[in-house]
Amino acid sequence: MKRPGPSGARLACVFLAGCLLFSFPLIAIFNVHGRILGIPVLFAYLFAAWAAIIVLVGLLMERPG
């Protein structure tokens, strides 16, 4: 049986960061009346956090070893 390497631990950290980014207290901070480039702040935050998680997972999966 293969032991999980550092990439498994890094993916677990990205998962935990995603859980933190999408938890209620942090989302509530961005639930304000305002717009960023015409997009409500909450939607901009959710999209940016989601995109950051995807980029991090992509970088981790492309890295050899």
Secondary structure by P-SEA (a helix, b strand, c coil): cccccaaaaaaaaaaaaaaaaacaaaaaaaccccccccccaaaaaaaaaaaaaaaaaaaaaaccc
